[in-house]
Amino acid sequence: MPDHRMPVEPFRIKTVEPLRRTSRPEREKVLRAAGFNVFNIPAEKVFIDLLTDSGTSAMSDRQWSGLMVGDESYAGARSFFRFEAAVKRIFGFKHVIPTHQGRAAERILFETLLKKGDAVPNNIHFDTTQANIEVRGADAVNLVVPEAFDPDLEAPFKGNLDTARLEALIRSRGVKRIPLAMMTITNNSGGGQPVSLANIREVSRLLRRHRIPFFFDACRFAENAFFIKRREEGYGRKSILEIAREMFSHADGATMSAKKDALVNIGGFVTLNDDRLAERLKNSLIISEGFPTYGGLAGRDLEAIAQGLEEVLEEDYLEYRTSHVAYLGKLLEERGVPIVKPVGGHAVYVLADRFLPHIPRHRYPGWALTIALYREAGIRSVEIGGVMFGKKDARTGREVYPPLEMVRLAVPRRVYTASHLHAVADAFERVAKGRDKIRGFRIVRQSPRLRHFTARLEEV
Ligand SMILES: *Cc1c(COP(=O)(O)O)cnc(C)c1O
């Protein structure tokens, strides 16, 4: 069971960034100018920003001092070797190739491996992963266990991959059309839910039997390892490093966005064992990212990632991190706000259609809640529901909606204190009081793909 007392931050604050409060009329003006889309709101007009945990971490004093000792040599920089050693210590693969962020790692990997008509299984593909697979004309296939879609089910590893469905996919597509399989830890698009080591082992065995390379999408590997330590039998006494190494020992490689569990603002990498594939990835890297000892990064970035990868393994940090996010979930539940359970590693997901039952799906209750939260308290969240994933049915012309209509409150790492979380919960309480008056939305302008980023809406 998670500990629900107020978690104490295992750090003190040495540098501060002032937050500005806005007035209600000011926020009203901002919303109109933004076309009622929180992506169009200038960050300066946001009081507490829970849009994403990606690239929004606070760096430590050691990471900041790493920026000063970064070696900016074009080739063979000292900072590269420190970065390479830090990645190898945890991941254990032979080759480490830096990239400017996670999706660049995905691009060079898929560009090299995928052909039209191929399939790539995953528990749930993150949107950039899916897009990088689909531009090659291949299929991104999601095979998460069905529990992932039951928001009330308190299961420990709702990120697991369904091995029966994986086996069926291998049988129907054939081994030759599956150049690699992936697993996302934690499962971001499935609520930040972890994957168990038992499941990793089972998936790995199956893939090895068919000689299909197995790659992790490892953005939140440390949060996943901590959940294994807490929830899986036999791991309670192991260190996070031991658990992470065991996880990666079952795979052939990994892609990673350092903007999550490497605790930095930019960066990524791909790491793998296969010599020939590594050679081909480096050739592709040189064309658009950079020489293989810097990828798309500065020496100082590599230095900060190396340091972040050490800090993220600290149990005090991970204990605080996961209980900090769970604490927000608990505060919301106490105020009667319906959320996805259990709370994942990096975010709380509010069930917006239950919170605003008077708004029908085609009036986008999740979107309405993101606007209500900003209007009430200057808090920025993101809709993960009908606007983000709604699709027009080609036959009926009607819009079809994803199973869950949610608002995600992603918590940046080491940035907000427990009292900020209380401010968020209090805002929800005020929004709940006037919820009957909250109105739905209509889309007035949208782009054909990823419309949530640019759409403009109006209240109805
Ligand atoms: C963020 C993320 C990516 C992409 O990484 P970027 O650094 O944003 O390009 C890929 N997979 C998952 C699971 C992510 O969370």
Ligand as a Chemical Component Dictionary entry (heavy atoms), coordinates in Angstrom:
data_LIG
# 
_chem_comp.id                   LIG 
_chem_comp.type                 NON-POLYMER 
_chem_comp.pdbx_formal_charge   0 
_chem_comp.three_letter_code    LIG 
# 
loop_
_chem_comp_atom.comp_id 
_chem_comp_atom.atom_id 
_chem_comp_atom.alt_atom_id 
_chem_comp_atom.type_symbol 
_chem_comp_atom.charge 
_chem_comp_atom.model_Cartn_x 
_chem_comp_atom.model_Cartn_y 
_chem_comp_atom.model_Cartn_z 
_chem_comp_atom.pdbx_ordinal 
LIG C1 C1 C 0 8.464  11.412 -24.191 1  
LIG C2 C2 C 0 8.377  10.059 -24.709 2  
LIG C3 C3 C 0 8.938  9.717  -25.953 3  
LIG C4 C4 C 0 9.548  10.736 -26.896 4  
LIG O1 O1 O 0 10.591 11.431 -26.340 5  
LIG P1 P1 P 0 10.916 12.952 -26.715 6  
LIG O2 O2 O 0 12.146 13.246 -25.929 7  
LIG O3 O3 O 0 9.727  13.772 -26.308 8  
LIG O4 O4 O 0 11.148 12.997 -28.187 9  
LIG C5 C5 C 0 8.873  8.391  -26.338 10 
LIG N1 N1 N 0 8.282  7.460  -25.578 11 
LIG C6 C6 C 0 7.721  7.751  -24.400 12 
LIG C7 C7 C 0 7.097  6.684  -23.573 13 
LIG C8 C8 C 0 7.742  9.058  -23.918 14 
LIG O5 O5 O 0 7.168  9.345  -22.742 15 
# 
loop_
_chem_comp_bond.comp_id 
_chem_comp_bond.atom_id_1 
_chem_comp_bond.atom_id_2 
_chem_comp_bond.value_order 
_chem_comp_bond.pdbx_ordinal 
LIG C1 C2 SING 1  
LIG C2 C3 SING 2  
LIG C2 C8 DOUB 3  
LIG C3 C4 SING 4  
LIG C3 C5 DOUB 5  
LIG C4 O1 SING 6  
LIG O1 P1 SING 7  
LIG P1 O2 DOUB 8  
LIG P1 O3 SING 9  
LIG P1 O4 SING 10 
LIG C5 N1 SING 11 
LIG N1 C6 DOUB 12 
LIG C6 C7 SING 13 
LIG C6 C8 SING 14 
LIG C8 O5 SING 15 
# 
